[in-house]
Amino acid sequence: MIALVRLRLAGFLRTGRALAPVLAGLVALGVLYGGGRAQPGEAYGVSAAVLFPVLAWQTKVLLDVEPDGQRRLARVVAGFRGEQVAGLLAAGVAALGTVAVALVFPWLVGGVTGPVEPGDQPVVIGVTLGAWAHLLVVPAAVALGALASRASTGSAGYGVAVLAVGGVGAVVLGLSGSVAPWLAPPVMATARAVAGDLTLPVAALLTAWAAGWSAVALAGYSWRRRSRP
């Protein structure tokens, strides 16, 4: 399985397909931090929300690089479950690489600042919460990207539609006062919590929410894959 993960990452990088989502993420972060400095918690919370659709798109691109015939061959060699897991692991590794860039980027461009007033978050706490917020969106983004992949939808048009609905839905359903926030991953809720006074129970609830949503989405992906050759 490790060899299959490496093969998919190599195909993703060597074909140059990785450039588009990475550049899109850098542009989005540049616009975000170009508006002025912010506290690390607030800045990273918004950054994680902005990167959610980018990471989902990156996952779709990575999974779509492999030709259908090669994917079927991998399924024969590694088994149905092993082939899926290898693709998801490769997408997760790629997403973590993008997250690492996102965590370093604001310090390079002067987009964050230390405490200004006595009640502001210390830098260490803000960075820690920001890293947690980014890691929280990775499984959900990978799950959404997998659902939008060609192996799941069978069509580029359907894949784009899944990405669009998932990305927009995460924002709309995540707004304060939403009637059904549980239908989307806690992207917006996490951004608000990190910028405010995040407590341990709230952090545990958001983590469980993200894990549950991701598990359901990945179950849907697995079901879709079973219904397709």
Residue pairs with C-beta under 8 A, 6 or more apart in sequence:
1 78
1 82
1 85
1 86
1 89
4 74
4 78
4 82
4 83
4 86
5 86
5 89
5 90
5 93
8 62
8 63
8 65
8 66
8 86
8 87
8 90
9 62
9 90
9 93
9 94
11 65
11 66
12 18
12 61
12 62
12 65
12 90
12 94
15 65
17 61
17 62
17 65
18 58
18 61
18 62
18 94
20 61
21 54
21 55
21 57
21 58
21 61
21 98
22 58
22 98
22 101
24 54
24 57
25 51
25 54
25 58
25 98
25 101
25 102
26 101
26 105
28 50
28 51
28 54
29 47
29 50
29 51
29 102
29 105
29 106
30 109
32 43
32 46
32 47
32 50
32 111
33 43
33 105
33 106
33 109
33 110
33 111
33 112
34 109
34 111
37 110
37 111
37 112
37 113
38 46
38 111
38 112
38 113
39 112
39 113
39 115
39 116
39 120
39 121
39 126
39 195
40 106
40 112
40 121
40 123
40 126
40 127
40 129
40 130
41 121
41 125
41 126
41 129
41 130
41 194
41 195
41 198
42 126
42 194
42 195
43 106
43 111
43 112
43 130
44 103
44 106
44 126
44 127
44 129
44 130
44 131
44 133
44 134
44 194
45 129
45 130
45 133
45 190
45 191
45 192
45 193
45 194
45 195
46 191
46 195
47 102
47 106
47 130
47 133
47 134
48 102
48 130
48 133
48 134
48 136
48 137
48 187
48 190
48 191
48 194
49 137
49 170
49 171
49 187
49 188
49 190
49 191
51 98
51 99
51 102
51 134
51 137
51 141
52 137
52 140
52 141
52 167
52 170
52 185
52 187
53 141
53 163
53 166
53 167
53 170
54 98
54 141
55 95
55 98
55 99
55 137
55 138
55 141
55 142
55 145
56 141
56 142
56 144
56 145
56 148
56 163
56 166
56 167
57 145
57 163
58 91
58 94
58 95
58 98
58 141
58 145
59 91
59 94
59 95
59 141
59 142
59 144
59 145
59 146
59 148
59 149
60 145
60 146
60 148
60 149
60 159
60 163
62 87
62 90
62 91
62 94
62 145
63 87
63 91
63 145
63 146
63 149
63 150
63 151
64 149
64 150
64 151
64 159
66 74
66 87
68 150
68 151
71 83
71 151
72 229
74 83
74 86
75 83
78 86
80 225
80 226
84 221
84 222
84 225
87 146
88 142
88 146
88 218
91 142
91 145
91 146
92 138
92 139
92 142
95 138
95 141
95 142
96 138
99 134
99 135
99 138
102 134
103 127
103 130
103 131
103 134
105 111
106 112
112 126
114 120
114 123
115 121
115 122
115 123
121 129
129 194
129 198
130 194
132 194
132 203
133 190
133 191
133 194
136 186
136 190
136 206
136 207
136 210
137 185
137 187
137 190
137 210
139 210
139 211
139 214
140 185
140 187
140 210
140 213
140 214
140 217
142 214
143 213
143 214
143 217
143 218
143 221
144 162
144 163
144 166
144 167
144 185
144 217
145 163
146 152
146 217
146 218
146 221
147 153
147 162
147 166
147 217
147 220
147 221
147 224
148 159
148 160
148 162
148 163
148 166
149 159
150 156
150 159
151 225
151 228
152 159
152 162
152 221
152 224
152 225
152 228
153 159
153 162
153 224
154 228
166 184
169 183
169 184
170 184
170 185
170 187
170 188
171 187
171 188
172 178
172 184
173 180
173 181
173 183
173 184
174 181
174 184
174 186
174 187
174 188
174 189
175 188
176 192
181 189
182 209
182 213
184 213
185 209
185 210
185 213
185 214
186 206
186 209
186 210
186 213
189 206
189 209
190 206
190 210
193 202
193 203
193 206
